[in-house]
Amino acid sequence: AMACSLKDELLCSICLSIYQDPVCLGCEHYFCRRCITEHWLRQEPQGTRDCPECRRTFAEPTLAPSLKLANIVERYSAFPLDAILGAQRSPFPCKDHEKVKLFCLTDRAVVCFFCDEPAVHEQHQVTNVDDAFEELQRELKEQLQGLQESERGHTEALQLLKRQLAETKSSAKSLRVTIGEAFERLHRLLRERQKAMLEELEADTARTLTDIEHKIQRYSHQLRKVQEGTQILQERLAEVDKHAFLAGVASLSERLKGKIHETNLTYEDFPTSKYMGPLQYTIWKSLFQDIHPVPAALTLDPGTAHHRLILSDDCTIVAYGNLHPQPLQDSPKRFDVEVSVLGAQAFGAGVHYWEVVVSEKTQWMIGLAHEAVTRKGSIQIQPSRGFYCIVMHDGNQYSACTEPWTRLNVKGKLEKVGVF
């Protein structure tokens, strides 16, 4: 109604259309310049001129241009008629005009019909505040939904990162203990090896020194006897009287008895070579014997084997018999869907090691399993289900069966897998 009233105010009373080049008469009534001029041309050429509205006459009327009214008409014409007719009173009125309010969707701004330049919004999408309210409500709700989804995504990401942070700290703490225990064991083995080598060195030293000291005592005693014999012979040789010399020869053999000894000295060298060789290699070799576990002699449990698996008589070799499944009796222990088999031996504690030859296999999965793992139906091979395995798949790809799988960087094809 307000927009219609405004339109009525902008209509020329002669042509009943929007003012074109509005002019004002002395009576302050407005007309189109063309309309009022044509109206006066129809009157007497030398007569007075009147106002079609109030019939006031003018001897020499002056047509004064109304720039303000022309500006209002121009602004009115710049906006869509449906927007103007649908415009409602705004709860935030213009400080100078409070009747007409529009909204420019292009500029996202409230538009005052009287204040704003029409050319500014001429090519823009302008609508009434009710339609703009609904349109922007819809857009903002969509943006809110997107932000809420983003918030949920960021919240989940933060929770995951915080969980990973806690798990990393826990893993690092556990690894510090493991590394400390491993190196403490190595230090203990080194200390034990050092003690054993020093004890062995002391024993070799004592044995060698004792042998040498015994030989010194014996040879010292023998030397004195030899020196006594030498003196006897020198005294006899010093006798110049032939009869006296010959008379004493008979007793020489008895006197020299026990005075002559051979000097075939034999002794063992001090065994420095075993201490002066490549000591680091020697120690490493002895440590390797201490820390390298002997592979456990494991066998496979035929009572757990899937019916398509064929075991050797000694239960140490397994093959996939796709064409000829075995008619095995089902049991709670046997895998019925997963083509798997468990070992016959179980370990509850300690350090254990075994090896599996896989050189002729095109795909395999090897690892550990809790005794109480599910044997029936489709099974997820992952730690949360009691399985700790690695797998060769897709030709020559290797992965750890974590959640999700972790790709392992293995160069070449594995011939043997050790489980420690």
Phi, psi and omega in degrees: 000320181295318179295321179295319178298320178298318180297320179299323180291340183259011181266136174285130183288350179270306182264352181058030176237170179300141182307136171240116183053063185295142176230158184241136176270175181296337178276003179068029169260148187247144178213162170292141180303317182293318182296312182291326179294314179296325178299316181288331180294336180281351179269176180299135183300324184259005183273182177282165180248137183244169176265125180297342182274303186252356179066016175290138183258153180224132179291308178230081184293146177247126178269099182271120178299137177257093183294324181293315179293323178298323179293319178296317179298318181297318179293320179298319183287341184283343184254150179299142182296320182294327178291321181292315181293331182268355183294137180244167178296132182272144175290348177238076187292158174298144183294336180258331182226134186236017184255321185242129177223131176234170180226131177266111180290333180292312181270354183054049184217147175288139184241127173267126184300326184272327189274318189279147176291130181298325183296335182296323185248016188300319182260012184267166177270103183249136181216174178280165188295329179295312179295321178297321179300312180295317181297312181288328174301315179297314180297315182293325176295320177296318177296320178298317178299317178297318179294322178295319176297318177297321179297316178298318179298316179293322178297315178297320179297318179295319178299317178297315180296319178295321177295318177296323178299313179295317180295321179296316178298317179295317179296318180297319178297315179296319180293324177300317178296315181298314180296317179300316179295320180296315181288328176296322176296317178296318178299318179297316178297321178295317179297318178296319179293321177297315179298317180295318180293320178294320177296319178295320178297316179297320179294315178297319180296312181297317180296316181292316180296319179298316179298317180294317180297320177298317179295323178298315179298315181295315182289331175294317178296316179295324179297320179297319178297318180296319179296322176297317179296321179298317180295319179299314181293322179295322179294319181293320179292337179282348179289120182268338180283123184296316181295317179295320179299312183290327180295329182271352182293325184300327182269359183295318182302318180292320182289329181273357181297126181083003180262344184254125181225143175282152182250047176281078183283122176231137178202158180271135177293150176297128187285067181285337186299323182285349176255342184255002179285199177290086189299319181298320179294318180299315180294316180301318181297318179291322177294320179302321178294330181280321188262340181282116183286147175280128181305133179288145179273086182266154174230163181267148181266106182296339180289346179255352189289137172299150188292347177267001178263137180247124180258148175289168183299325181270006176059037176245351181231139178230140179225157180266115180256077187295323186280334186229079177296143183279139177281075184266149178284132181287150178207163180300336183276343189274138173287130182251342178242307178290128181280085187220165175209143179258162175284154180282335181266148179233149179234134178251342181197171177091182179253128184224155183209139172210164184235147180230124178277124184234013188299330183261008183264142178267339172201147182199164174220126186227144176167214183241156177212141172295149181297331185266019181294155178292134180252348188251144177077185179288135187237138173271117181276095181203160185303323181295343178260003177096011181245136177231096192224162165238157188220145168255129186211167176052048176093285182209043178254142182238137181216152170268135186279063175270192181237096357282179181301148177248120181292134179257134181273094182243126179265124180082177181267134179287138176263327184214141179242127176258133179250121185240000000 
